[in-house]
Amino acid sequence: MANSLLDQLLKAGLVTEEQAEKASQPKPSNSRQAPRRGHTSHTTKRASPPPKPQQNKEVKAPRPAKKEKSDLAQFYEARNQAEQKERREEEQRRRERAERRKQVRAQVDALVSANLQNVDDAEIRYNFVVGENIKYLYVTEQQQQDLADSKLAITFLAGKRCLITAETAQQILALDPDKLIVINTAVTEAES
């Protein structure tokens, strides 16, 4: 029975008779064999680390010069460098625009703060439209008349509604055309 598999392999032609004889011979046991896992032996010695190969103190031959890059590789490298330069320049322009916006915003805030016309104890509610929303601001009677005559304008500073003079509003629009400023424009009969 032990040779039944071996016989089948021989009949199938998968092994030769020499290989079959070699496989059937008993293997010599090696007394220096490492212990199997799970079995611990207290008498085994630790293997010493393998000796380090002696380093050759002779000077090594210089490396051959690098191969020249192909035209395609040079093209890709040039294109990558150009793209990186373009990205750096675009980033620099973006930073400069942001810095300019920040400076303009600071100038506008300073103008609004310096020319603020709000009165704390005003009692007349003045309604105005921003987009589709109706907002309001409390004004005095004189301020209400000046708003109607386009002598005063309304803008926003840090979320608060602020009254400013029309001249200040023009200065702000010159600095920042996108700044929201509400100025009452007189409607003539020709326009309506």
N, CA, C and O atoms as a DFTB+ gen file, in Angstrom:
768 C
 N C O
     1  1       0.808      -1.195       0.000
     2  2       0.000       0.000       0.000
     3  2       0.847       1.253       0.000
     4  3       0.450       2.269      -0.571
     5  1       1.982       1.198       0.617
     6  2       2.829       2.374       0.703
     7  2       3.319       2.784      -0.668
     8  3       3.531       3.969      -0.927
     9  1       3.503       1.805      -1.557
    10  2       4.001       2.119      -2.882
    11  2       2.878       2.306      -3.891
    12  3       3.152       2.499      -5.075
    13  1       1.675       2.257      -3.477
    14  2       0.596       2.358      -4.450
    15  2       0.599       3.717      -5.145
    16  3       0.367       3.785      -6.352
    17  1       0.849       4.765      -4.436
    18  2       0.906       6.086      -5.052
    19  2       2.115       6.173      -5.966
    20  3       2.044       6.740      -7.057
    21  1       3.229       5.605      -5.512
    22  2       4.450       5.603      -6.316
    23  2       4.238       4.801      -7.591
    24  3       4.673       5.213      -8.666
    25  1       3.568       3.653      -7.477
    26  2       3.265       2.843      -8.658
    27  2       2.373       3.611      -9.635
    28  3       2.582       3.556     -10.847
    29  1       1.406       4.306      -9.120
    30  2       0.509       5.068      -9.987
    31  2       1.265       6.169     -10.718
    32  3       1.022       6.415     -11.899
    33  1       2.182       6.835     -10.018
    34  2       2.968       7.896     -10.647
    35  2       3.870       7.334     -11.732
    36  3       4.066       7.964     -12.772
    37  1       4.436       6.110     -11.483
    38  2       5.279       5.462     -12.490
    39  2       4.457       5.103     -13.723
    40  3       4.887       5.327     -14.854
    41  1       3.267       4.544     -13.491
    42  2       2.421       4.149     -14.612
    43  2       1.967       5.366     -15.418
    44  3       1.833       5.296     -16.639
    45  1       1.736       6.466     -14.732
    46  2       1.292       7.670     -15.427
    47  2       2.440       8.344     -16.157
    48  3       2.212       9.206     -17.005
    49  1       3.661       7.967     -15.843
    50  2       4.818       8.551     -16.509
    51  2       5.240       9.885     -15.918
    52  3       5.976      10.647     -16.544
    53  1       4.779      10.156     -14.730
    54  2       5.120      11.426     -14.103
    55  2       6.478      11.377     -13.412
    56  3       7.116      12.412     -13.213
    57  1       6.921      10.173     -13.046
    58  2       8.251      10.019     -12.436
    59  2       8.977       8.873     -13.131
    60  3       8.358       7.995     -13.733
    61  1      10.296       8.903     -13.035
    62  2      11.100       7.815     -13.602
    63  2      11.419       6.824     -12.505
    64  3      11.188       7.087     -11.325
    65  1      11.965       5.658     -12.913
    66  2      12.307       4.641     -11.916
    67  2      13.425       5.111     -11.010
    68  3      13.456       4.761      -9.830
    69  1      14.341       5.898     -11.542
    70  2      15.433       6.424     -10.713
    71  2      14.872       7.318      -9.608
    72  3      15.302       7.263      -8.456
    73  1      13.912       8.131      -9.993
    74  2      13.318       9.020      -8.998
    75  2      12.548       8.219      -7.956
    76  3      12.535       8.578      -6.778
    77  1      11.900       7.126      -8.389
    78  2      11.139       6.291      -7.462
    79  2      12.068       5.609      -6.476
    80  3      11.758       5.538      -5.287
    81  1      13.220       5.098      -6.953
    82  2      14.178       4.446      -6.064
    83  2      14.751       5.441      -5.071
    84  3      14.911       5.138      -3.889
    85  1      15.058       6.632      -5.566
    86  2      15.639       7.650      -4.692
    87  2      14.643       8.036      -3.601
    88  3      15.037       8.266      -2.458
    89  1      13.371       8.108      -3.940
    90  2      12.354       8.480      -2.969
    91  2      12.115       7.370      -1.963
    92  3      11.766       7.647      -0.815
    93  1      12.296       6.112      -2.369
    94  2      12.029       4.998      -1.449
    95  2      13.193       4.742      -0.501
    96  3      13.009       4.072       0.516
    97  1      14.393       5.257      -0.801
    98  2      15.540       5.059       0.090
    99  2      15.322       5.855       1.367
   100  3      14.796       6.968       1.336
   101  1      15.739       5.261       2.514
   102  2      15.599       6.004       3.771
   103  2      16.578       7.184       3.801
   104  3      17.715       7.076       3.343
   105  1      16.121       8.287       4.337
   106  2      16.954       9.482       4.408
   107  2      17.821       9.399       5.650
   108  3      17.344       8.978       6.704
   109  1      19.092       9.795       5.550
   110  2      19.947       9.770       6.736
   111  2      19.485      10.843       7.716
   112  3      19.122      11.950       7.318
   113  1      19.504      10.509       8.964
   114  2      19.070      11.474       9.972
   115  2      20.226      12.407      10.296
   116  3      21.376      11.980      10.402
   117  1      19.918      13.637      10.446
   118  2      20.928      14.647      10.737
   119  2      20.835      14.970      12.217
   120  3      19.798      15.425      12.699
   121  1      21.919      14.732      12.929
   122  2      21.889      14.965      14.367
   123  2      21.959      16.455      14.681
   124  3      21.651      16.870      15.798
   125  1      22.354      17.241      13.721
   126  2      22.450      18.682      13.943
   127  2      21.161      19.398      13.536
   128  3      21.131      20.625      13.447
   129  1      20.136      18.656      13.298
   130  2      18.884      19.253      12.877
   131  2      18.341      20.153      13.986
   132  3      18.456      19.827      15.168
   133  1      17.757      21.269      13.609
   134  2      17.197      22.197      14.585
   135  2      15.967      21.563      15.218
   136  3      15.239      20.817      14.563
   137  1      15.739      21.856      16.474
   138  2      14.560      21.283      17.125
   139  2      13.291      21.831      16.475
   140  3      13.240      22.963      15.995
   141  1      12.282      20.984      16.485
   142  2      11.011      21.378      15.889
   143  2      10.321      22.400      16.773
   144  3      10.563      22.505      17.975
   145  1       9.467      23.130      16.126
   146  2       8.713      24.123      16.891
   147  2       7.836      23.420      17.905
   148  3       7.362      22.308      17.673
   149  1       7.631      24.062      18.999
   150  2       6.811      23.472      20.038
   151  2       7.652      22.691      21.031
   152  3       7.293      22.588      22.204
   153  1       8.778      22.136      20.568
   154  2       9.669      21.414      21.466
   155  2      10.771      22.363      21.878
   156  3      11.474      22.915      21.032
   157  1      10.920      22.550      23.157
   158  2      12.003      23.416      23.616
   159  2      13.100      22.559      24.186
   160  3      12.855      21.607      24.927
   161  1      14.284      22.904      23.836
   162  2      15.441      22.167      24.329
   163  2      16.351      23.148      25.034
   164  3      16.704      24.193      24.487
   165  1      16.719      22.809      26.229
   166  2      17.577      23.695      27.004
   167  2      19.044      23.500      26.659
   168  3      19.889      24.302      27.058
   169  1      19.348      22.455      25.932
   170  2      20.751      22.169      25.646
   171  2      21.216      22.780      24.332
   172  3      22.404      22.728      24.015
   173  1      20.306      23.353      23.569
   174  2      20.735      23.906      22.282
   175  2      21.486      25.203      22.502
   176  3      21.158      25.992      23.388
   177  1      22.488      25.406      21.687
   178  2      23.275      26.631      21.774
   179  2      22.708      27.628      20.774
   180  3      22.144      27.266      19.741
   181  1      22.876      28.849      21.111
   182  2      22.453      29.893      20.177
   183  2      23.466      29.956      19.054
   184  3      24.676      29.854      19.257
   185  1      22.935      30.123      17.890
   186  2      23.824      30.190      16.735
   187  2      24.524      31.540      16.742
   188  3      23.906      32.579      16.975
   189  1      25.795      31.505      16.487
   190  2      26.531      32.765      16.441
   191  2      26.183      33.452      15.125
   192  3      25.906      32.788      14.127
   193  1      26.198      34.765      15.127
   194  2      25.838      35.464      13.894
   195  2      26.852      35.155      12.804
   196  3      28.034      34.956      13.086
   197  1      26.398      35.114      11.581
   198  2      27.322      34.787      10.495
   199  2      28.406      35.859      10.414
   200  3      28.155      37.035      10.678
   201  1      29.582      35.446      10.054
   202  2      30.664      36.431       9.993
   203  2      30.376      37.453       8.897
   204  3      29.829      37.131       7.842
   205  1      30.761      38.693       9.183
   206  2      30.531      39.764       8.219
   207  2      31.525      39.612       7.086
   208  3      32.692      39.290       7.313
   209  1      31.073      39.840       5.890
   210  2      32.016      39.739       4.775
   211  2      33.045      40.859       4.886
   212  3      32.735      41.985       5.276
   213  1      34.249      40.517       4.536
   214  2      35.305      41.515       4.627
   215  2      35.067      42.569       3.563
   216  3      34.819      42.275       2.394
   217  1      35.153      43.790       4.012
   218  2      34.925      44.872       3.073
   219  2      36.187      45.108       2.277
   220  3      37.304      45.098       2.795
   221  1      35.967      45.313       1.042
   222  2      37.075      45.542       0.139
   223  2      37.549      46.969       0.346
   224  3      36.793      47.915       0.126
   225  1      38.791      47.127       0.766
   226  2      39.309      48.458       1.027
   227  2      39.827      49.114      -0.239
   228  3      40.292      50.253      -0.214
   229  1      39.746      48.405      -1.320
   230  2      40.175      48.988      -2.574
   231  2      39.145      50.012      -3.028
   232  3      37.961      49.907      -2.707
   233  1      39.595      50.966      -3.748
   234  2      38.712      52.010      -4.252
   235  2      37.821      51.406      -5.328
   236  3      38.275      50.728      -6.249
   237  1      36.547      51.682      -5.170
   238  2      35.599      51.159      -6.155
   239  2      35.723      51.961      -7.435
   240  3      36.093      53.135      -7.430
   241  1      35.413      51.315      -8.491
   242  2      35.472      51.982      -9.792
   243  2      34.386      53.046      -9.838
   244  3      33.292      52.821      -9.319
   245  1      34.653      54.188     -10.439
   246  2      33.626      55.226     -10.507
   247  2      32.439      54.739     -11.323
   248  3      32.568      53.966     -12.272
   249  1      31.302      55.220     -10.917
   250  2      30.078      54.823     -11.615
   251  2      30.090      55.404     -13.018
   252  3      30.613      56.492     -13.257
   253  1      29.515      54.670     -13.919
   254  2      29.461      55.213     -15.282
   255  2      28.546      56.435     -15.309
   256  3      27.624      56.552     -14.502
   257  1      28.803      57.311     -16.216
   258  2      28.006      58.532     -16.338
   259  2      26.555      58.153     -16.631
   260  3      26.269      57.153     -17.291
   261  1      25.653      58.986     -16.118
   262  2      24.233      58.706     -16.332
   263  2      23.922      58.805     -17.810
   264  3      24.512      59.585     -18.557
   265  1      22.986      57.995     -18.186
   266  2      22.574      58.005     -19.589
   267  2      21.866      59.316     -19.890
   268  3      21.200      59.886     -19.025
   269  1      22.009      59.779     -21.092
   270  2      21.311      60.986     -21.493
   271  2      19.817      60.692     -21.539
   272  3      19.388      59.604     -21.923
   273  1      19.049      61.678     -21.141
   274  2      17.602      61.497     -21.129
   275  2      17.079      61.528     -22.554
   276  3      17.609      62.218     -23.425
   277  1      16.046      60.775     -22.756
   278  2      15.439      60.752     -24.087
   279  2      14.705      62.070     -24.335
   280  3      14.455      62.842     -23.409
   281  1      14.374      62.305     -25.572
   282  2      13.664      63.531     -25.932
   283  2      12.323      63.611     -25.216
   284  3      11.904      64.684     -24.781
   285  1      11.658      62.480     -25.097
   286  2      10.359      62.452     -24.434
   287  2      10.511      62.801     -22.956
   288  3       9.720      63.571     -22.412
   289  1      11.533      62.231     -22.305
   290  2      11.765      62.526     -20.892
   291  2      12.112      64.001     -20.709
   292  3      11.651      64.635     -19.761
   293  1      12.919      64.543     -21.610
   294  2      13.266      65.959     -21.527
   295  2      12.021      66.827     -21.724
   296  3      11.852      67.842     -21.048
   297  1      11.162      66.425     -22.646
   298  2       9.929      67.173     -22.882
   299  2       9.055      67.170     -21.634
   300  3       8.554      68.217     -21.223
   301  1       8.869      65.984     -21.025
   302  2       8.043      65.894     -19.818
   303  2       8.634      66.723     -18.684
   304  3       7.905      67.395     -17.955
   305  1       9.943      66.676     -18.538
   306  2      10.589      67.440     -17.473
   307  2      10.399      68.938     -17.704
   308  3      10.089      69.677     -16.770
   309  1      10.583      69.383     -18.942
   310  2      10.397      70.800     -19.261
   311  2       8.945      71.219     -19.037
   312  3       8.674      72.305     -18.525
   313  1       8.026      70.354     -19.423
   314  2       6.610      70.674     -19.241
   315  2       6.263      70.761     -17.756
   316  3       5.541      71.665     -17.336
   317  1       6.776      69.821     -16.961
   318  2       6.514      69.849     -15.520
   319  2       7.075      71.113     -14.885
   320  3       6.425      71.731     -14.042
   321  1       8.285      71.499     -15.291
   322  2       8.881      72.713     -14.742
   323  2       8.060      73.937     -15.125
   324  3       7.856      74.830     -14.303
   325  1       7.588      73.984     -16.365
   326  2       6.769      75.116     -16.808
   327  2       5.450      75.165     -16.035
   328  3       4.994      76.240     -15.646
   329  1       4.841      74.000     -15.813
   330  2       3.585      73.957     -15.057
   331  2       3.806      74.389     -13.617
   332  3       2.986      75.119     -13.059
   333  1       4.902      73.949     -13.006
   334  2       5.194      74.343     -11.631
   335  2       5.411      75.850     -11.539
   336  3       4.930      76.497     -10.609
   337  1       6.131      76.401     -12.501
   338  2       6.370      77.846     -12.512
   339  2       5.049      78.595     -12.653
   340  3       4.815      79.592     -11.969
   341  1       4.188      78.109     -13.543
   342  2       2.886      78.744     -13.748
   343  2       2.039      78.676     -12.479
   344  3       1.369      79.647     -12.125
   345  1       2.067      77.529     -11.794
   346  2       1.307      77.396     -10.539
   347  2       1.840      78.348      -9.472
   348  3       1.063      78.971      -8.749
   349  1       3.175      78.461      -9.373
   350  2       3.762      79.381      -8.388
   351  2       3.366      80.825      -8.692
   352  3       3.025      81.584      -7.785
   353  1       3.412      81.201      -9.973
   354  2       3.044      82.566     -10.351
   355  2       1.569      82.835     -10.075
   356  3       1.217      83.915      -9.600
   357  1       0.710      81.871     -10.365
   358  2      -0.727      82.030     -10.108
   359  2      -0.985      82.155      -8.607
   360  3      -1.803      82.972      -8.183
   361  1      -0.300      81.360      -7.816
   362  2      -0.441      81.435      -6.357
   363  2       0.015      82.807      -5.857
   364  3      -0.617      83.391      -4.977
   365  1       1.105      83.316      -6.415
   366  2       1.610      84.636      -6.028
   367  2       0.595      85.721      -6.393
   368  3       0.339      86.623      -5.596
   369  1       0.018      85.636      -7.594
   370  2      -0.996      86.614      -8.001
   371  2      -2.218      86.536      -7.093
   372  3      -2.793      87.564      -6.737
   373  1      -2.618      85.325      -6.718
   374  2      -3.773      85.160      -5.828
   375  2      -3.499      85.794      -4.466
   376  3      -4.362      86.465      -3.901
   377  1      -2.281      85.574      -3.938
   378  2      -1.918      86.176      -2.648
   379  2      -1.911      87.703      -2.735
   380  3      -2.372      88.387      -1.821
   381  1      -1.382      88.230      -3.845
   382  2      -1.346      89.688      -4.015
   383  2      -2.756      90.267      -4.099
   384  3      -3.032      91.317      -3.519
   385  1      -3.659      89.579      -4.827
   386  2      -5.049      90.049      -4.908
   387  2      -5.699      90.038      -3.530
   388  3      -6.402      90.981      -3.165
   389  1      -5.468      88.981      -2.769
   390  2      -6.047      88.888      -1.429
   391  2      -5.505      90.003      -0.534
   392  3      -6.249      90.585       0.256
   393  1      -4.224      90.296      -0.655
   394  2      -3.617      91.364       0.149
   395  2      -4.206      92.719      -0.240
   396  3      -4.498      93.541       0.629
   397  1      -4.384      92.958      -1.550
   398  2      -4.997      94.214      -1.999
   399  2      -6.428      94.344      -1.484
   400  3      -6.835      95.411      -1.025
   401  1      -7.196      93.238      -1.565
   402  2      -8.582      93.269      -1.053
   403  2      -8.595      93.592       0.437
   404  3      -9.445      94.346       0.912
   405  1      -7.655      93.019       1.159
   406  2      -7.579      93.252       2.601
   407  2      -7.263      94.723       2.888
   408  3      -7.854      95.321       3.787
   409  1      -6.335      95.302       2.127
   410  2      -5.987      96.712       2.320
   411  2      -7.160      97.619       1.968
   412  3      -7.442      98.576       2.689
   413  1      -7.848      97.325       0.862
   414  2      -9.002      98.132       0.451
   415  2     -10.100      98.035       1.506
   416  3     -10.725      99.038       1.848
   417  1     -10.333      96.842       2.016
   418  2     -11.360      96.651       3.044
   419  2     -11.023      97.473       4.290
   420  3     -11.908      98.073       4.900
   421  1      -9.744      97.499       4.665
   422  2      -9.331      98.282       5.830
   423  2      -9.543      99.775       5.574
   424  3      -9.980     100.495       6.471
   425  1      -9.239     100.249       4.360
   426  2      -9.455     101.662       4.025
   427  2     -10.943     102.006       4.058
   428  3     -11.331     103.056       4.570
   429  1     -11.767     101.124       3.514
   430  2     -13.219     101.352       3.498
   431  2     -13.755     101.385       4.924
   432  3     -14.548     102.262       5.266
   433  1     -13.335     100.448       5.750
   434  2     -13.790     100.423       7.142
   435  2     -13.379     101.699       7.872
   436  3     -14.151     102.240       8.664
   437  1     -12.167     102.178       7.607
   438  2     -11.699     103.414       8.243
   439  2     -12.535     104.604       7.780
   440  3     -12.889     105.462       8.589
   441  1     -12.856     104.666       6.484
   442  2     -13.693     105.754       5.960
   443  2     -15.081     105.743       6.589
   444  3     -15.594     106.788       6.990
   445  1     -15.681     104.574       6.674
   446  2     -17.028     104.464       7.252
   447  2     -16.995     104.858       8.723
   448  3     -17.854     105.609       9.185
   449  1     -16.010     104.357       9.457
   450  2     -15.918     104.669      10.889
   451  2     -15.698     106.161      11.121
   452  3     -16.266     106.735      12.050
   453  1     -14.880     106.787      10.285
   454  2     -14.569     108.205      10.472
   455  2     -15.746     109.105      10.105
   456  3     -15.861     110.205      10.645
   457  1     -16.612     108.671       9.211
   458  2     -17.706     109.521       8.721
   459  2     -19.081     109.004       9.125
   460  3     -20.066     109.267       8.435
   461  1     -19.158     108.290      10.208
   462  2     -20.409     107.705      10.681
   463  2     -21.367     108.808      11.132
   464  3     -20.974     109.684      11.903
   465  1     -22.616     108.778      10.665
   466  2     -23.616     109.811      10.960
   467  2     -24.754     109.270      11.833
   468  3     -25.741     109.973      12.050
   469  1     -24.638     108.049      12.333
   470  2     -25.719     107.452      13.121
   471  2     -25.939     108.239      14.419
   472  3     -24.998     108.751      15.026
   473  1     -27.222     108.318      14.824
   474  2     -27.599     108.950      16.088
   475  2     -28.271     107.866      16.922
   476  3     -29.205     107.208      16.463
   477  1     -27.791     107.685      18.148
   478  2     -28.289     106.591      18.986
   479  2     -29.751     106.763      19.396
   480  3     -30.474     105.770      19.480
   481  1     -30.209     107.992      19.656
   482  2     -31.574     108.187      20.148
   483  2     -32.566     108.546      19.033
   484  3     -33.601     109.152      19.307
   485  1     -32.265     108.185      17.793
   486  2     -33.176     108.447      16.671
   487  2     -34.415     107.571      16.813
   488  3     -34.333     106.430      17.267
   489  1     -35.591     108.132      16.411
   490  2     -36.844     107.408      16.635
   491  2     -37.625     107.100      15.361
   492  3     -38.602     106.353      15.414
   493  1     -37.231     107.641      14.240
   494  2     -37.981     107.427      12.999
   495  2     -37.395     106.206      12.290
   496  3     -36.188     106.115      12.063
   497  1     -38.274     105.281      11.952
   498  2     -37.830     104.057      11.260
   499  2     -37.780     104.337       9.761
   500  3     -38.785     104.700       9.150
   501  1     -36.584     104.162       9.176
   502  2     -36.398     104.378       7.741
   503  2     -36.207     103.012       7.100
   504  3     -35.253     102.306       7.424
   505  1     -37.106     102.628       6.192
   506  2     -37.042     101.330       5.514
   507  2     -36.313     101.477       4.185
   508  3     -36.475     102.478       3.486
   509  1     -35.514     100.481       3.843
   510  2     -34.830     100.461       2.548
   511  2     -34.702      99.013       2.097
   512  3     -34.792      98.086       2.902
   513  1     -34.491      98.832       0.793
   514  2     -34.464      97.491       0.207
   515  2     -33.027      97.112      -0.136
   516  3     -32.286      97.894      -0.732
   517  1     -32.649      95.895       0.252
   518  2     -31.353      95.315      -0.120
   519  2     -31.671      93.977      -0.775
   520  3     -32.077      93.026      -0.107
   521  1     -31.481      93.916      -2.094
   522  2     -31.847      92.699      -2.820
   523  2     -33.347      92.548      -2.798
   524  3     -34.069      93.383      -3.342
   525  1     -33.822      91.487      -2.172
   526  2     -35.263      91.271      -2.027
   527  2     -35.716      91.477      -0.592
   528  3     -36.891      91.285      -0.282
   529  1     -34.808      91.862       0.283
   530  2     -35.128      92.035       1.699
   531  2     -35.357      93.507       2.031
   532  3     -34.709      94.396       1.479
   533  1     -36.280      93.737       2.932
   534  2     -36.519      95.090       3.427
   535  2     -35.802      95.207       4.764
   536  3     -36.053      94.440       5.694
   537  1     -34.915      96.174       4.839
   538  2     -34.161      96.442       6.070
   539  2     -34.617      97.793       6.598
   540  3     -35.304      98.539       5.901
   541  1     -34.232      98.108       7.837
   542  2     -34.609      99.410       8.390
   543  2     -33.478      99.945       9.251
   544  3     -32.585      99.216       9.683
   545  1     -33.554     101.259       9.483
   546  2     -32.565     101.970      10.281
   547  2     -33.295     103.121      10.962
   548  3     -34.117     103.787      10.332
   549  1     -33.013     103.360      12.212
   550  2     -33.640     104.474      12.919
   551  2     -32.836     105.738      12.662
   552  3     -31.618     105.768      12.841
   553  1     -33.556     106.798      12.232
   554  2     -32.920     108.066      11.872
   555  2     -33.682     109.221      12.520
   556  3     -34.794     109.051      13.020
   557  1     -33.060     110.393      12.498
   558  2     -33.744     111.608      12.956
   559  2     -34.525     112.181      11.774
   560  3     -34.410     111.701      10.647
   561  1     -35.318     113.213      12.052
   562  2     -36.125     113.820      10.993
   563  2     -35.227     114.452       9.928
   564  3     -35.504     114.333       8.735
   565  1     -34.156     115.121      10.350
   566  2     -33.228     115.748       9.405
   567  2     -32.525     114.678       8.560
   568  3     -32.357     114.859       7.354
   569  1     -32.114     113.567       9.182
   570  2     -31.453     112.483       8.442
   571  2     -32.411     111.863       7.431
   572  3     -32.001     111.489       6.333
   573  1     -33.690     111.753       7.801
   574  2     -34.680     111.200       6.880
   575  2     -34.794     112.087       5.641
   576  3     -34.869     111.589       4.518
   577  1     -34.807     113.390       5.852
   578  2     -34.888     114.326       4.731
   579  2     -33.610     114.258       3.888
   580  3     -33.686     114.305       2.660
   581  1     -32.437     114.148       4.528
   582  2     -31.166     114.057       3.790
   583  2     -31.082     112.750       2.997
   584  3     -30.526     112.731       1.898
   585  1     -31.620     111.674       3.535
   586  2     -31.656     110.406       2.794
   587  2     -32.539     110.541       1.560
   588  3     -32.201     110.038       0.488
   589  1     -33.676     111.224       1.714
   590  2     -34.588     111.418       0.585
   591  2     -33.957     112.313      -0.480
   592  3     -34.215     112.141      -1.671
   593  1     -33.134     113.263      -0.051
   594  2     -32.483     114.191      -0.986
   595  2     -31.151     113.647      -1.503
   596  3     -30.437     114.368      -2.201
   597  1     -30.799     112.427      -1.193
   598  2     -29.546     111.767      -1.603
   599  2     -28.304     112.444      -1.040
   600  3     -27.232     112.374      -1.640
   601  1     -28.443     113.107       0.125
   602  2     -27.282     113.705       0.789
   603  2     -26.604     112.703       1.718
   604  3     -25.425     112.845       2.043
   605  1     -27.354     111.696       2.140
   606  2     -26.820     110.625       2.987
   607  2     -27.004     109.292       2.274
   608  3     -27.873     109.142       1.415
   609  1     -26.178     108.338       2.644
   610  2     -26.269     106.982       2.085
   611  2     -26.185     105.989       3.237
   612  3     -25.807     106.343       4.354
   613  1     -26.539     104.758       2.950
   614  2     -26.494     103.699       3.965
   615  2     -25.542     102.617       3.481
   616  3     -25.575     102.212       2.319
   617  1     -24.704     102.161       4.381
   618  2     -23.812     101.036       4.087
   619  2     -23.731     100.162       5.327
   620  3     -24.380     100.440       6.336
   621  1     -22.946      99.120       5.250
   622  2     -22.825      98.179       6.359
   623  2     -21.375      98.115       6.814
   624  3     -20.453      98.134       5.997
   625  1     -21.185      98.039       8.121
   626  2     -19.853      97.875       8.701
   627  2     -19.973      96.860       9.824
   628  3     -20.641      97.110      10.827
   629  1     -19.331      95.729       9.657
   630  2     -19.354      94.643      10.643
   631  2     -20.788      94.241      10.978
   632  3     -21.109      93.978      12.136
   633  1     -21.646      94.195       9.961
   634  2     -23.014      93.746      10.147
   635  2     -23.963      94.818      10.652
   636  3     -25.158      94.557      10.786
   637  1     -23.470      96.012      10.936
   638  2     -24.325      97.097      11.418
   639  2     -24.630      98.043      10.266
   640  3     -23.801      98.244       9.378
   641  1     -25.827      98.622      10.290
   642  2     -26.227      99.593       9.270
   643  2     -25.669     100.957       9.669
   644  3     -25.819     101.394      10.811
   645  1     -25.027     101.617       8.717
   646  2     -24.359     102.881       9.021
   647  2     -24.794     103.967       8.044
   648  3     -24.901     103.726       6.842
   649  1     -25.042     105.161       8.571
   650  2     -25.331     106.335       7.748
   651  2     -24.019     107.044       7.453
   652  3     -23.224     107.293       8.359
   653  1     -23.793     107.367       6.183
   654  2     -22.598     108.110       5.790
   655  2     -23.005     109.190       4.796
   656  3     -24.097     109.140       4.229
   657  1     -22.137     110.151       4.591
   658  2     -22.440     111.211       3.627
   659  2     -22.321     110.662       2.212
   660  3     -21.679     109.636       1.988
   661  1     -22.939     111.348       1.267
   662  2     -22.902     110.910      -0.132
   663  2     -21.482     111.002      -0.679
   664  3     -21.082     110.169      -1.492
   665  1     -20.712     112.003      -0.244
   666  2     -19.327     112.132      -0.698
   667  2     -18.492     110.940      -0.225
   668  3     -17.679     110.401      -0.975
   669  1     -18.705     110.543       1.018
   670  2     -17.994     109.376       1.551
   671  2     -18.395     108.131       0.771
   672  3     -17.556     107.275       0.488
   673  1     -19.666     108.029       0.425
   674  2     -20.141     106.875      -0.354
   675  2     -19.446     106.825      -1.704
   676  3     -19.081     105.746      -2.171
   677  1     -19.256     107.984      -2.342
   678  2     -18.561     108.019      -3.632
   679  2     -17.095     107.605      -3.482
   680  3     -16.558     106.901      -4.337
   681  1     -16.450     108.040      -2.400
   682  2     -15.056     107.642      -2.148
   683  2     -14.959     106.125      -1.959
   684  3     -14.038     105.479      -2.459
   685  1     -15.920     105.581      -1.231
   686  2     -15.918     104.131      -0.979
   687  2     -16.131     103.372      -2.279
   688  3     -15.452     102.377      -2.536
   689  1     -17.067     103.831      -3.101
   690  2     -17.311     103.160      -4.381
   691  2     -16.104     103.260      -5.308
   692  3     -15.870     102.361      -6.116
   693  1     -15.335     104.345      -5.198
   694  2     -14.117     104.466      -6.003
   695  2     -13.079     103.435      -5.551
   696  3     -12.360     102.870      -6.375
   697  1     -13.007     103.194      -4.247
   698  2     -12.058     102.200      -3.723
   699  2     -12.527     100.776      -3.991
   700  3     -11.761      99.928      -4.449
   701  1     -13.816     100.528      -3.694
   702  2     -14.360      99.169      -3.795
   703  2     -15.721      99.224      -4.484
   704  3     -16.735      99.454      -3.825
   705  1     -15.758      99.018      -5.794
   706  2     -17.037      99.103      -6.514
   707  2     -18.051      98.043      -6.083
   708  3     -19.244      98.204      -6.340
   709  1     -17.609      96.971      -5.438
   710  2     -18.520      95.906      -5.022
   711  2     -19.142      96.158      -3.652
   712  3     -20.013      95.396      -3.230
   713  1     -18.726      97.192      -2.955
   714  2     -19.250      97.485      -1.617
   715  2     -20.720      97.867      -1.727
   716  3     -21.104      98.648      -2.598
   717  1     -21.535      97.316      -0.844
   718  2     -22.973      97.585      -0.855
   719  2     -23.237      98.949      -0.225
   720  3     -22.964      99.167       0.956
   721  1     -23.765      99.849      -1.022
   722  2     -24.126     101.191      -0.552
   723  2     -25.511     101.509      -1.106
   724  3     -25.769     101.345      -2.299
   725  1     -26.396     101.965      -0.225
   726  2     -27.762     102.308      -0.626
   727  2     -27.865     103.826      -0.677
   728  3     -27.726     104.505       0.340
   729  1     -28.110     104.347      -1.874
   730  2     -28.298     105.790      -2.073
   731  2     -29.655     105.975      -2.732
   732  3     -29.971     105.312      -3.720
   733  1     -30.450     106.874      -2.185
   734  2     -31.767     107.153      -2.746
   735  2     -31.588     107.949      -4.026
   736  3     -31.003     109.032      -4.016
   737  1     -32.088     107.418      -5.117
   738  2     -32.018     108.142      -6.389
   739  2     -33.394     108.708      -6.683
   740  3     -34.399     108.004      -6.580
   741  1     -33.435     109.971      -7.047
   742  2     -34.716     110.631      -7.330
   743  2     -35.275     110.103      -8.639
   744  3     -34.552     109.968      -9.626
   745  1     -36.549     109.809      -8.640
   746  2     -37.217     109.311      -9.836
   747  2     -37.898     110.505     -10.500
   748  3     -38.785     111.132      -9.921
   749  1     -37.474     110.802     -11.706
   750  2     -38.104     111.910     -12.435
   751  2     -39.280     111.369     -13.233
   752  3     -39.407     110.159     -13.418
   753  1     -40.124     112.249     -13.696
   754  2     -41.299     111.812     -14.433
   755  2     -40.921     111.226     -15.782
   756  3     -41.674     110.429     -16.342
   757  1     -39.769     111.607     -16.310
   758  2     -39.324     111.068     -17.597
   759  2     -38.959     109.590     -17.461
   760  3     -39.120     108.822     -18.410
   761  1     -38.465     109.186     -16.282
   762  2     -38.064     107.793     -16.052
   763  2     -39.266     106.899     -15.808
   764  3     -39.226     105.714     -16.138
   765  1     -40.339     107.442     -15.237
   766  2     -41.481     106.598     -14.892
   767  2     -42.470     106.487     -15.970
   768  3     -43.483     105.805     -15.810
